[in-house]
């Protein structure tokens, strides 16, 4: 017989409570064809005849009384993962699957057995079978909420049984399957997914539908096309059409979108559509939203009765904001990454009710806690407006471009009375790993002496920005 297969060293278990819960769907055997050879009984001093080949039949005998579900839960629980519905766990094995964040399915691809008939030489009675066995399993991980395929992996497992046991061939397949589960638990991509991280190519996580064609045993299958390395320029030349490695290339909105259509429910909060990006040739919207936790996906509801799975492609733990990519075309706001000026006219929409409040920029202090810049807006009645400001409420400049969002935390005790805090969009997007393209530039300052008294006044957020010598140009002070 062949020598026993080497026993792989089990990976270190993950910390309990740090991974998303998931459940094991089933082990399918549809890829195994009836009549294919899966092993043989070998000759040996202790191995009795017949020395026949073993062929795959319908698999009914292996399904009957098998313990694949139990072995999967046992191995994954020992590795520190939270398996929903496992025997002896906190969930009912036959119900309450809503807690599962992901669903893992296995497809048996190959079985190889070398078996030995064990008999009692005195009585001639059978003592069962021993030998070695290996299996190959293709794993697919699905988003339990959105239903999309998020990860695919092929692992192998091998085992050896020295003593003869009844139904030894079934035991070898089950033990080899458990070894394949251990390889899945040790996979870095699988761990990153369940830990709330991202798979390779974080700027473009895998879409829900894509073809995968890889030979069996080829290891982890990449779900996104390999990024083409950017050619280094011969001279320092700015290239706004290309993003830095592992950063999101964000194209801003082409027009001044309405806040009513750009404010989208994201999870338990609301996000703002701020642009779009390309994923495998498909244009998808990008949202800026206050998100807590570490889930790699979130439910987005762009319209009544429509639910989409959004991928978190950037997260800033200091501010609590995240970038979410959505497989849809959504009207986006125009963003301005440049820092506004003191006394520049602004407009805030607080509370998510579409109520516009005009004001001016009152201060631009550095935010050491969030490593960014704060915009302190003078909105006239800070005590009232601060009480109704929600995380993610937008702040626009005089031309209607988004320049800030309300932070998730409460009002800072050092904020002067009468001012409301907003996070500057430019530094926030930089921390989130986004490279905006097509962001609007600050409006040109109005020229002194330009008279507009006889003309009908435009809305405050459509007027020209003042220069450094005038407070509000030729318009009435908003406060």
GUTORVO-845612 format. One record per residue (C-alpha): residue number from 1; x, y, z. Coordinates in steps of 0.001 Angstrom, whole numbers. Example, Ala and Ser with C-alpha at 12.3 -4.5 7.8 and 13.67 -1.06 7.14 Angstrom:
<rec n="1" east="12300" north="-4500" up="7800"/>
<rec n="2" east="13670" north="-1060" up="7140"/>
***
This chain:
<rec n="1" east="0" north="0" up="0"/>
<rec n="2" east="1010" north="3581" up="-455"/>
<rec n="3" east="2558" north="5259" up="2586"/>
<rec n="4" east="117" north="7110" up="4840"/>
<rec n="5" east="-548" north="10667" up="3645"/>
<rec n="6" east="1168" north="13412" up="5605"/>
<rec n="7" east="-997" north="15005" up="8260"/>
<rec n="8" east="-1140" north="18760" up="7792"/>
<rec n="9" east="-637" north="21050" up="10741"/>
<rec n="10" east="-3930" north="22603" up="11795"/>
<rec n="11" east="-4089" north="26400" up="11614"/>
<rec n="12" east="-4396" north="28428" up="14789"/>
<rec n="13" east="-8065" north="28939" up="15738"/>
<rec n="14" east="-9625" north="32365" up="15388"/>
<rec n="15" east="-10687" north="34305" up="18461"/>
<rec n="16" east="-14223" north="33478" up="19524"/>
<rec n="17" east="-16779" north="36131" up="18610"/>
<rec n="18" east="-14646" north="37793" up="15912"/>
<rec n="19" east="-16189" north="36106" up="12863"/>
<rec n="20" east="-19592" north="36324" up="11221"/>
<rec n="21" east="-21960" north="33376" up="11827"/>
<rec n="22" east="-22493" north="30962" up="8940"/>
<rec n="23" east="-24207" north="27659" up="8314"/>
<rec n="24" east="-23314" north="24551" up="6329"/>
<rec n="25" east="-25791" north="23955" up="3522"/>
<rec n="26" east="-24935" north="20456" up="2328"/>
<rec n="27" east="-22332" north="18294" up="645"/>
<rec n="28" east="-23476" north="17606" up="-2906"/>
<rec n="29" east="-22197" north="14618" up="-4905"/>
<rec n="30" east="-23570" north="15559" up="-8320"/>
<rec n="31" east="-20058" north="15968" up="-9741"/>
<rec n="32" east="-19287" north="12288" up="-9087"/>
<rec n="33" east="-20260" north="10214" up="-12114"/>
<rec n="34" east="-21656" north="6717" up="-11815"/>
<rec n="35" east="-19088" north="4114" up="-12837"/>
<rec n="36" east="-15945" north="6195" up="-12244"/>
<rec n="37" east="-13174" north="4359" up="-10420"/>
<rec n="38" east="-12555" north="5778" up="-6955"/>
<rec n="39" east="-10161" north="3175" up="-5534"/>
<rec n="40" east="-9060" north="-435" up="-5272"/>
<rec n="41" east="-8441" north="-3233" up="-2808"/>
<rec n="42" east="-4710" north="-3879" up="-2725"/>
<rec n="43" east="-2701" north="-7023" up="-2109"/>
<rec n="44" east="-826" north="-7451" up="1147"/>
<rec n="45" east="192" north="-10051" up="3739"/>
<rec n="46" east="-2612" north="-8893" up="5990"/>
<rec n="47" east="-5015" north="-8118" up="3140"/>
<rec n="48" east="-7339" north="-10843" up="2021"/>
<rec n="49" east="-8775" north="-11221" up="-1501"/>
<rec n="50" east="-10622" north="-10283" up="-3607"/>
<rec n="51" east="-8411" north="-7492" up="-4920"/>
<rec n="52" east="-11031" north="-5649" up="-6917"/>
<rec n="53" east="-11405" north="-2099" up="-8107"/>
<rec n="54" east="-13937" north="148" up="-6397"/>
<rec n="55" east="-16356" north="2175" up="-8499"/>
<rec n="56" east="-18704" north="5003" up="-7662"/>
<rec n="57" east="-22363" north="4025" up="-7742"/>
<rec n="58" east="-25199" north="6408" up="-6882"/>
<rec n="59" east="-23777" north="7417" up="-3531"/>
<rec n="60" east="-26958" north="6401" up="-1730"/>
<rec n="61" east="-25110" north="4157" up="699"/>
<rec n="62" east="-22707" north="6960" up="1561"/>
<rec n="63" east="-25555" north="9412" up="2167"/>
<rec n="64" east="-27385" north="6972" up="4412"/>
<rec n="65" east="-26157" north="7431" up="7957"/>
<rec n="66" east="-23319" north="9783" up="6967"/>
<rec n="67" east="-21984" north="12338" up="9445"/>
<rec n="68" east="-20709" north="15032" up="7090"/>
<rec n="69" east="-22783" north="17792" up="8699"/>
<rec n="70" east="-21576" north="16827" up="12156"/>
<rec n="71" east="-17934" north="16628" up="11088"/>
<rec n="72" east="-18140" north="20038" up="9402"/>
<rec n="73" east="-19613" north="21657" up="12527"/>
<rec n="74" east="-17102" north="19869" up="14751"/>
<rec n="75" east="-14055" north="21028" up="12772"/>
<rec n="76" east="-15270" north="24603" up="12296"/>
<rec n="77" east="-16259" north="24990" up="15937"/>
<rec n="78" east="-12845" north="23725" up="17017"/>
<rec n="79" east="-11312" north="26377" up="14730"/>
<rec n="80" east="-13248" north="29104" up="16580"/>
<rec n="81" east="-15955" north="29817" up="13970"/>
<rec n="82" east="-19633" north="30386" up="14762"/>
<rec n="83" east="-21614" north="27648" up="12989"/>
<rec n="84" east="-25374" north="28211" up="13017"/>
<rec n="85" east="-27613" north="25197" up="13608"/>
<rec n="86" east="-24889" north="22784" up="14710"/>
<rec n="87" east="-25896" north="19930" up="16992"/>
<rec n="88" east="-25493" north="21001" up="20594"/>
<rec n="89" east="-25254" north="24666" up="19630"/>
<rec n="90" east="-27485" north="27575" up="20692"/>
<rec n="91" east="-29604" north="27335" up="17527"/>
<rec n="92" east="-32220" north="24829" up="16499"/>
<rec n="93" east="-30588" north="22624" up="13813"/>
<rec n="94" east="-33820" north="22565" up="11797"/>
<rec n="95" east="-34761" north="26230" up="12099"/>
<rec n="96" east="-33663" north="29761" up="12950"/>
<rec n="97" east="-31275" north="30201" up="10055"/>
<rec n="98" east="-31786" north="33963" up="9984"/>
<rec n="99" east="-28756" north="34492" up="12212"/>
<rec n="100" east="-26428" north="33053" up="9558"/>
<rec n="101" east="-24549" north="35737" up="7627"/>
<rec n="102" east="-23142" north="33306" up="5048"/>
<rec n="103" east="-23983" north="29849" up="3680"/>
<rec n="104" east="-21212" north="27366" up="2863"/>
<rec n="105" east="-21821" north="24576" up="346"/>
<rec n="106" east="-19495" north="21723" up="-546"/>
<rec n="107" east="-19291" north="19795" up="-3813"/>
<rec n="108" east="-17461" north="16456" up="-3725"/>
<rec n="109" east="-15189" north="16432" up="-6772"/>
<rec n="110" east="-12927" north="13405" up="-6390"/>
<rec n="111" east="-12376" north="10368" up="-4151"/>
<rec n="112" east="-9289" north="8148" up="-4118"/>
<rec n="113" east="-9156" north="5036" up="-1873"/>
<rec n="114" east="-6641" north="2262" up="-1307"/>
<rec n="115" east="-8375" north="-405" up="754"/>
<rec n="116" east="-7400" north="-3609" up="2495"/>
<rec n="117" east="-9737" north="-6471" up="3409"/>
<rec n="118" east="-9039" north="-7391" up="7036"/>
<rec n="119" east="-10021" north="-10926" up="8129"/>
<rec n="120" east="-9547" north="-13066" up="11168"/>
<rec n="121" east="-7080" north="-15773" up="10070"/>
<rec n="122" east="-8389" north="-18215" up="12620"/>
<rec n="123" east="-12108" north="-17926" up="11968"/>
<rec n="124" east="-12079" north="-16287" up="8527"/>
<rec n="125" east="-14591" north="-13694" up="9604"/>
<rec n="126" east="-14346" north="-10206" up="8207"/>
<rec n="127" east="-12855" north="-7458" up="10380"/>
<rec n="128" east="-13760" north="-4660" up="7991"/>
<rec n="129" east="-11515" north="-2479" up="5843"/>
<rec n="130" east="-8506" north="-282" up="6415"/>
<rec n="131" east="-6368" north="1831" up="4102"/>
<rec n="132" east="-5850" north="5403" up="2959"/>
<rec n="133" east="-8220" north="7886" up="1357"/>
<rec n="134" east="-8296" north="11371" up="-43"/>
<rec n="135" east="-11062" north="13652" up="-1277"/>
<rec n="136" east="-11281" north="16920" up="-3174"/>
<rec n="137" east="-14067" north="19364" up="-2286"/>
<rec n="138" east="-15042" north="22592" up="-4024"/>
<rec n="139" east="-16444" north="25115" up="-1543"/>
<rec n="140" east="-18755" north="27966" up="-2438"/>
<rec n="141" east="-19682" north="30683" up="49"/>
<rec n="142" east="-22890" north="32631" up="-508"/>
<rec n="143" east="-24214" north="35788" up="1090"/>
<rec n="144" east="-27199" north="34557" up="3102"/>
<rec n="145" east="-28966" north="37918" up="2761"/>
<rec n="146" east="-28194" north="38984" up="-780"/>
<rec n="147" east="-27779" north="35481" up="-2210"/>
<rec n="148" east="-24653" north="36350" up="-4175"/>
<rec n="149" east="-21570" north="34142" up="-4514"/>
<rec n="150" east="-18738" north="35781" up="-2549"/>
<rec n="151" east="-15954" north="33178" up="-2351"/>
<rec n="152" east="-14936" north="29905" up="-3994"/>
<rec n="153" east="-12157" north="27538" up="-3014"/>
<rec n="154" east="-10970" north="23980" up="-3729"/>
<rec n="155" east="-9354" north="22025" up="-883"/>
<rec n="156" east="-8168" north="18448" up="-478"/>
<rec n="157" east="-8039" north="16217" up="2557"/>
<rec n="158" east="-6345" north="12873" up="3234"/>
<rec n="159" east="-6404" north="10351" up="6050"/>
<rec n="160" east="-5235" north="6829" up="6942"/>
<rec n="161" east="-6861" north="4005" up="8921"/>
<rec n="162" east="-4588" north="1198" up="10086"/>
<rec n="163" east="-7162" north="-1031" up="11771"/>
<rec n="164" east="-9994" north="-2715" up="9944"/>
<rec n="165" east="-13418" north="-1323" up="10784"/>
<rec n="166" east="-16859" north="-2041" up="9329"/>
<rec n="167" east="-17660" north="266" up="6419"/>
<rec n="168" east="-14053" north="1386" up="6412"/>
<rec n="169" east="-14413" north="3011" up="2993"/>
<rec n="170" east="-17149" north="5329" up="4311"/>
<rec n="171" east="-15039" north="6155" up="7362"/>
<rec n="172" east="-12081" north="7091" up="5169"/>
<rec n="173" east="-14227" north="9406" up="3024"/>
<rec n="174" east="-15676" north="11123" up="6106"/>
<rec n="175" east="-12271" north="11562" up="7751"/>
<rec n="176" east="-10762" north="12897" up="4533"/>
<rec n="177" east="-13714" north="15273" up="4261"/>
<rec n="178" east="-12958" north="16536" up="7779"/>
<rec n="179" east="-9365" north="17211" up="6681"/>
<rec n="180" east="-10681" north="19196" up="3706"/>
<rec n="181" east="-12822" north="21234" up="6119"/>
<rec n="182" east="-9689" north="21981" up="8155"/>
<rec n="183" east="-8032" north="23288" up="4990"/>
<rec n="184" east="-11051" north="25519" up="4394"/>
<rec n="185" east="-10876" north="26844" up="7959"/>
<rec n="186" east="-7197" north="27681" up="7443"/>
<rec n="187" east="-7735" north="29512" up="4137"/>
<rec n="188" east="-6730" north="33168" up="4446"/>
<rec n="189" east="-9460" north="34407" up="2104"/>
<rec n="190" east="-12164" north="32505" up="3989"/>
<rec n="191" east="-10939" north="33900" up="7307"/>
<rec n="192" east="-10754" north="37442" up="5961"/>
<rec n="193" east="-14299" north="37216" up="4614"/>
<rec n="194" east="-15801" north="35978" up="7878"/>
<rec n="195" east="-13739" north="38414" up="9936"/>
<rec n="196" east="-15231" north="41379" up="8142"/>
<rec n="197" east="-12171" north="42076" up="6011"/>
<rec n="198" east="-11960" north="41966" up="2246"/>
<rec n="199" east="-10807" north="39443" up="-289"/>
<rec n="200" east="-7956" north="40175" up="-2698"/>
<rec n="201" east="-8428" north="43291" up="-4807"/>
<rec n="202" east="-10216" north="45319" up="-2116"/>
<rec n="203" east="-10958" north="48163" up="-4496"/>
<rec n="204" east="-13279" north="45861" up="-6444"/>
<rec n="205" east="-14772" north="42981" up="-4404"/>
<rec n="206" east="-16296" north="40147" up="-6399"/>
<rec n="207" east="-19594" north="40792" up="-8070"/>
<rec n="208" east="-22520" north="38481" up="-7528"/>
<rec n="209" east="-22333" north="36780" up="-10943"/>
<rec n="210" east="-19127" north="35747" up="-12693"/>
<rec n="211" east="-17811" north="32679" up="-14512"/>
<rec n="212" east="-15237" north="30557" up="-12734"/>
<rec n="213" east="-13271" north="28019" up="-14736"/>
<rec n="214" east="-10332" north="26463" up="-12956"/>
<rec n="215" east="-8996" north="22927" up="-12850"/>
<rec n="216" east="-9616" north="20870" up="-9758"/>
<rec n="217" east="-6900" north="21115" up="-7163"/>
<rec n="218" east="-5726" north="24527" up="-8364"/>
<rec n="219" east="-6231" north="26101" up="-4947"/>
<rec n="220" east="-8058" north="29352" up="-4277"/>
<rec n="221" east="-9850" north="30692" up="-7324"/>
<rec n="222" east="-9604" north="34485" up="-7757"/>
<rec n="223" east="-13025" north="36030" up="-8084"/>
<rec n="224" east="-11892" north="39285" up="-9691"/>
<rec n="225" east="-9626" north="39840" up="-12681"/>
<rec n="226" east="-6025" north="40534" up="-11850"/>
<rec n="227" east="-5265" north="44224" up="-11675"/>
<rec n="228" east="-3132" north="45420" up="-14539"/>
<rec n="229" east="-33" north="47094" up="-13152"/>
<rec n="230" east="68" north="50757" up="-14032"/>
<rec n="231" east="3018" north="51884" up="-16104"/>
<rec n="232" east="5293" north="54256" up="-14295"/>
<rec n="233" east="5491" north="57631" up="-16053"/>
<rec n="234" east="8842" north="58772" up="-17332"/>
<rec n="235" east="8388" north="62120" up="-15583"/>
<rec n="236" east="6287" north="63231" up="-12597"/>
<rec n="237" east="2974" north="63687" up="-14392"/>
<rec n="238" east="-371" north="63684" up="-12628"/>
<rec n="239" east="-2646" north="60927" up="-13889"/>
<rec n="240" east="-6148" north="61512" up="-12527"/>
<rec n="241" east="-7629" north="58682" up="-14615"/>
<rec n="242" east="-5708" north="56013" up="-12702"/>
<rec n="243" east="-6022" north="55135" up="-9049"/>
<rec n="244" east="-3186" north="54114" up="-6798"/>
<rec n="245" east="-2854" north="50375" up="-6079"/>
<rec n="246" east="-5520" north="49053" up="-3713"/>
<rec n="247" east="-7448" north="52337" up="-3945"/>
<rec n="248" east="-10858" north="53037" up="-5402"/>
<rec n="249" east="-11082" north="55183" up="-8529"/>
<rec n="250" east="-14188" north="57283" up="-7885"/>
<rec n="251" east="-15840" north="59315" up="-10607"/>
<rec n="252" east="-17917" north="62115" up="-9141"/>
<rec n="253" east="-21405" north="63044" up="-10244"/>
<rec n="254" east="-21709" north="64914" up="-13523"/>
<rec n="255" east="-24522" north="67147" up="-12338"/>
<rec n="256" east="-25956" north="68578" up="-9186"/>
<rec n="257" east="-28081" north="65681" up="-8042"/>
<rec n="258" east="-31014" north="66216" up="-5734"/>
<rec n="259" east="-30546" north="65158" up="-2137"/>
<rec n="260" east="-33944" north="63427" up="-2170"/>
<rec n="261" east="-32762" north="60941" up="-4820"/>
<rec n="262" east="-29130" north="60671" up="-3666"/>
<rec n="263" east="-29961" north="59835" up="-26"/>
<rec n="264" east="-30260" north="56009" up="39"/>
<rec n="265" east="-31077" north="53694" up="3007"/>
<rec n="266" east="-27963" north="51670" up="3826"/>
<rec n="267" east="-28386" north="49085" up="6562"/>
<rec n="268" east="-29914" north="50868" up="9544"/>
<rec n="269" east="-28767" north="54319" up="8425"/>
<rec n="270" east="-28679" north="56383" up="5239"/>
<rec n="271" east="-25885" north="57012" up="2771"/>
<rec n="272" east="-25187" north="59539" up="41"/>
<rec n="273" east="-24511" north="58535" up="-3573"/>
<rec n="274" east="-21283" north="60381" up="-4351"/>
<rec n="275" east="-20125" north="58814" up="-7609"/>
<rec n="276" east="-19503" north="55610" up="-9481"/>
<rec n="277" east="-16711" north="53171" up="-10297"/>
<rec n="278" east="-15997" north="50408" up="-12806"/>
<rec n="279" east="-16054" north="46740" up="-11773"/>
<rec n="280" east="-15207" north="44226" up="-14523"/>
<rec n="281" east="-16521" north="46622" up="-17156"/>
<rec n="282" east="-19727" north="47378" up="-15232"/>
<rec n="283" east="-20476" north="50820" up="-13819"/>
<rec n="284" east="-21626" north="50654" up="-10206"/>
<rec n="285" east="-22623" north="53366" up="-7739"/>
<rec n="286" east="-20579" north="54297" up="-4665"/>
<rec n="287" east="-22228" north="55462" up="-1429"/>
<rec n="288" east="-20757" north="57271" up="1573"/>
<rec n="289" east="-22541" north="56065" up="4701"/>
<rec n="290" east="-22041" north="55893" up="8482"/>
<rec n="291" east="-21636" north="52172" up="9195"/>
<rec n="292" east="-20691" north="50384" up="12376"/>
<rec n="293" east="-19406" north="46837" up="12719"/>
<rec n="294" east="-17189" north="44878" up="10382"/>
<rec n="295" east="-19568" north="43125" up="7950"/>
<rec n="296" east="-18187" north="43108" up="4384"/>
<rec n="297" east="-21672" north="43532" up="2926"/>
<rec n="298" east="-24732" north="45592" up="3797"/>
<rec n="299" east="-28299" north="45793" up="2517"/>
<rec n="300" east="-29044" north="48823" up="315"/>
<rec n="301" east="-32606" north="49857" up="-558"/>
<rec n="302" east="-32462" north="52307" up="-3474"/>
<rec n="303" east="-36232" north="52134" up="-4063"/>
<rec n="304" east="-39326" north="50817" up="-2360"/>
<rec n="305" east="-39409" north="47022" up="-2552"/>
<rec n="306" east="-35849" north="46803" up="-3969"/>
<rec n="307" east="-32987" north="45353" up="-1908"/>
<rec n="308" east="-29427" north="45119" up="-3185"/>
<rec n="309" east="-26238" north="43809" up="-1623"/>
<rec n="310" east="-23668" north="46550" up="-1161"/>
<rec n="311" east="-19963" north="45790" up="-727"/>
<rec n="312" east="-17941" north="47755" up="1813"/>
<rec n="313" east="-14865" north="48815" up="-164"/>
<rec n="314" east="-13422" north="51225" up="2397"/>
<rec n="315" east="-13882" north="51778" up="6113"/>
<rec n="316" east="-12619" north="54513" up="8448"/>
<rec n="317" east="-12853" north="53370" up="12050"/>
<rec n="318" east="-12061" north="56842" up="13457"/>
<rec n="319" east="-15057" north="58569" up="11873"/>
<rec n="320" east="-17373" north="55560" up="11557"/>
<rec n="321" east="-17931" north="56128" up="7813"/>
<rec n="322" east="-17560" north="53605" up="5000"/>
<rec n="323" east="-17677" north="53467" up="1217"/>
<rec n="324" east="-20252" north="51026" up="-163"/>
<rec n="325" east="-20292" north="49803" up="-3761"/>
<rec n="326" east="-23741" north="48968" up="-5149"/>
<rec n="327" east="-24446" north="47102" up="-8429"/>
<rec n="328" east="-26769" north="49833" up="-9717"/>
<rec n="329" east="-26741" north="53209" up="-11458"/>
<rec n="330" east="-27838" north="55880" up="-8966"/>
<rec n="331" east="-28011" north="59690" up="-9328"/>
<rec n="332" east="-24952" north="61013" up="-7507"/>
<rec n="333" east="-24136" north="64290" up="-5826"/>
<rec n="334" east="-21275" north="66414" up="-7032"/>
<rec n="335" east="-18433" north="66391" up="-4527"/>
<rec n="336" east="-15818" north="69032" up="-3799"/>
<rec n="337" east="-12629" north="67801" up="-2150"/>
<rec n="338" east="-10991" north="71226" up="-1764"/>
<rec n="339" east="-11232" north="72865" up="1651"/>
<rec n="340" east="-13757" north="75727" up="1791"/>
<rec n="341" east="-12896" north="79229" up="2984"/>
<rec n="342" east="-13974" north="81056" up="6089"/>
<rec n="343" east="-17227" north="83016" up="5537"/>
<rec n="344" east="-18024" north="81006" up="2397"/>
<rec n="345" east="-21793" north="80453" up="1970"/>
<rec n="346" east="-22977" north="76919" up="2759"/>
<rec n="347" east="-26242" north="75022" up="2954"/>
<rec n="348" east="-27036" north="72129" up="5308"/>
<rec n="349" east="-29863" north="69608" up="5150"/>
<rec n="350" east="-30349" north="68188" up="8622"/>
<rec n="351" east="-32498" north="65443" up="10013"/>
<rec n="352" east="-33072" north="63759" up="6648"/>
<rec n="353" east="-36271" north="65708" up="6059"/>
<rec n="354" east="-35041" north="67915" up="3206"/>
<rec n="355" east="-35106" north="71098" up="5285"/>
<rec n="356" east="-32474" north="73466" up="3935"/>
<rec n="357" east="-30595" north="75714" up="6342"/>
<rec n="358" east="-28296" north="78353" up="4934"/>
<rec n="359" east="-25248" north="79715" up="6685"/>
<rec n="360" east="-21544" north="80384" up="6330"/>
<rec n="361" east="-18300" north="78616" up="7216"/>
<rec n="362" east="-17361" north="79764" up="10697"/>
<rec n="363" east="-14214" north="77720" up="11333"/>
<rec n="364" east="-11869" north="75071" up="9913"/>
<rec n="365" east="-10093" north="73426" up="12872"/>
<rec n="366" east="-7994" north="70298" up="12558"/>
<rec n="367" east="-9656" north="67133" up="13855"/>
<rec n="368" east="-6889" north="65260" up="15644"/>
<rec n="369" east="-9162" north="62406" up="16744"/>
<rec n="370" east="-10181" north="61626" up="13155"/>
<rec n="371" east="-6965" north="62799" up="11444"/>
<rec n="372" east="-8912" north="65136" up="9197"/>
<rec n="373" east="-10463" north="68581" up="8957"/>
<rec n="374" east="-13670" north="69828" up="10535"/>
<rec n="375" east="-15985" north="72367" up="8984"/>
<rec n="376" east="-17712" north="74444" up="11641"/>
<rec n="377" east="-20799" north="75935" up="10016"/>
<rec n="378" east="-22669" north="78923" up="11414"/>
<rec n="379" east="-26291" north="77982" up="10795"/>
<rec n="380" east="-27894" north="80660" up="12916"/>
<rec n="381" east="-29498" north="78586" up="15696"/>
<rec n="382" east="-26934" north="76007" up="16753"/>
<rec n="383" east="-28789" north="74783" up="19814"/>
<rec n="384" east="-31801" north="73801" up="17712"/>
<rec n="385" east="-29976" north="72473" up="14663"/>
<rec n="386" east="-27357" north="70470" up="16595"/>
<rec n="387" east="-30140" north="68562" up="18342"/>
<rec n="388" east="-31622" north="67356" up="15041"/>
<rec n="389" east="-28407" north="66726" up="13088"/>
<rec n="390" east="-28007" north="63055" up="12144"/>
<rec n="391" east="-24877" north="61184" up="11135"/>
<rec n="392" east="-24328" north="61578" up="7405"/>
<rec n="393" east="-26367" north="64782" up="6955"/>
<rec n="394" east="-24809" north="66682" up="4024"/>
<rec n="395" east="-23241" north="70134" up="3889"/>
<rec n="396" east="-23087" north="71866" up="483"/>
<rec n="397" east="-21108" north="74855" up="-711"/>
<rec n="398" east="-22574" north="77833" up="-2527"/>
<rec n="399" east="-22604" north="76015" up="-5879"/>
<rec n="400" east="-24376" north="72923" up="-4543"/>
<rec n="401" east="-21361" north="70591" up="-4293"/>
<rec n="402" east="-20999" north="68282" up="-1280"/>
<rec n="403" east="-18177" north="69459" up="996"/>
<rec n="404" east="-18979" north="67799" up="4350"/>
<rec n="405" east="-21050" north="65261" up="6257"/>
<rec n="406" east="-22241" north="65301" up="9851"/>
<rec n="407" east="-20114" north="63006" up="12067"/>
<rec n="408" east="-21484" north="59929" up="13753"/>
<rec n="409" east="-20355" north="61107" up="17200"/>
<rec n="410" east="-22099" north="63799" up="19166"/>
<rec n="411" east="-21193" north="67456" up="19428"/>
<rec n="412" east="-17645" north="68117" up="20606"/>
<rec n="413" east="-17472" north="69952" up="23956"/>
<rec n="414" east="-14824" north="72314" up="22544"/>
<rec n="415" east="-17008" north="73439" up="19629"/>
<rec n="416" east="-17841" north="77141" up="20003"/>
<rec n="417" east="-21459" north="77924" up="20720"/>
<rec n="418" east="-23511" north="78635" up="17620"/>
<rec n="419" east="-21491" north="76363" up="15284"/>
<rec n="420" east="-22327" north="72913" up="13926"/>
<rec n="421" east="-19583" north="70405" up="13033"/>
<rec n="422" east="-19189" north="68569" up="9725"/>
<rec n="423" east="-16402" north="66292" up="8453"/>
<rec n="424" east="-14671" north="67595" up="5340"/>
<rec n="425" east="-15304" north="65226" up="2422"/>
<rec n="426" east="-11841" north="65517" up="849"/>
<rec n="427" east="-9738" north="64204" up="3774"/>
<rec n="428" east="-12453" north="61650" up="4617"/>
<rec n="429" east="-12376" north="60101" up="1130"/>
<rec n="430" east="-8587" north="59981" up="1269"/>
<rec n="431" east="-8705" north="57967" up="4520"/>
<rec n="432" east="-11323" north="55681" up="2983"/>
<rec n="433" east="-8948" north="54834" up="126"/>
<rec n="434" east="-10781" north="56659" up="-2674"/>
<rec n="435" east="-9211" north="58763" up="-5414"/>
<rec n="436" east="-11935" north="61120" up="-6705"/>
<rec n="437" east="-11880" north="62065" up="-10373"/>
<rec n="438" east="-13917" north="64973" up="-11683"/>
<rec n="439" east="-14493" north="66674" up="-8327"/>
<rec n="440" east="-15541" north="70296" up="-8729"/>
<rec n="441" east="-13109" north="73112" up="-8010"/>
<rec n="442" east="-13800" north="75981" up="-5629"/>
<rec n="443" east="-15899" north="78689" up="-7297"/>
<rec n="444" east="-14125" north="81781" up="-8519"/>
<rec n="445" east="-14350" north="84732" up="-6119"/>
<rec n="446" east="-16688" north="87552" up="-7042"/>
<rec n="447" east="-15132" north="90788" up="-8173"/>
<rec n="448" east="-15503" north="93860" up="-5938"/>
<rec n="449" east="-17715" north="96500" up="-7400"/>
<rec n="450" east="-19915" north="94073" up="-9289"/>
<rec n="451" east="-23456" north="95283" up="-8763"/>
<rec n="452" east="-26410" north="92955" up="-8707"/>
<rec n="453" east="-28849" north="95153" up="-6860"/>
<rec n="454" east="-31214" north="95593" up="-9794"/>
<rec n="455" east="-31256" north="91910" up="-10768"/>
<rec n="456" east="-33349" north="89281" up="-9062"/>
<rec n="457" east="-31331" north="87623" up="-6296"/>
<rec n="458" east="-30324" north="84002" up="-6882"/>
<rec n="459" east="-30473" north="81398" up="-4115"/>
<rec n="460" east="-27607" north="81689" up="-1720"/>
<rec n="461" east="-26049" north="78355" up="-2641"/>
<rec n="462" east="-25886" north="79345" up="-6333"/>
<rec n="463" east="-24114" north="82666" up="-5848"/>
<rec n="464" east="-20434" north="83247" up="-6361"/>
<rec n="465" east="-18065" north="82832" up="-3455"/>
<rec n="466" east="-16654" north="86027" up="-1942"/>
<rec n="467" east="-13031" north="86985" up="-2026"/>
<rec n="468" east="-10854" north="87582" up="983"/>
<rec n="469" east="-11804" north="91251" up="1406"/>
<rec n="470" east="-15595" north="90882" up="1498"/>
<rec n="471" east="-17738" north="88937" up="3917"/>
<rec n="472" east="-20609" north="88017" up="1637"/>
<rec n="473" east="-19997" north="90008" up="-1525"/>
<rec n="474" east="-23071" north="91999" up="-2424"/>
<rec n="475" east="-25632" north="89684" up="-811"/>
<rec n="476" east="-27303" north="90030" up="2553"/>
<rec n="477" east="-25562" north="88203" up="5418"/>
<rec n="478" east="-27427" north="84889" up="5962"/>
<rec n="479" east="-27082" north="85073" up="9747"/>
***
